[in-house]
Amino acid sequence: MCVWCRMLENQEQEEVITVRVQDPRVQNEGSWNSYVDYKIFLHVSASSFCIGVNTLQG
């Protein structure tokens, strides 16, 4: 196995992504177009991501 491949394997083992879903709320309950609104938190240990907080609302 090449050195580059081994480096990638080691890097993949150290990186962890954790997903947490919080505060589920049913919107328009009882309607035909009801949906669940919730918060998603991603915790990433990869060094390729910058430290910070981002919000996405849709």
Secondary structure as UniProt FT lines:
FT   HELIX           3..14
FT   STRAND          17..27
FT   TURN            29..30
FT   TURN            32..33
FT   STRAND          35..44
FT   TURN            47..48
//
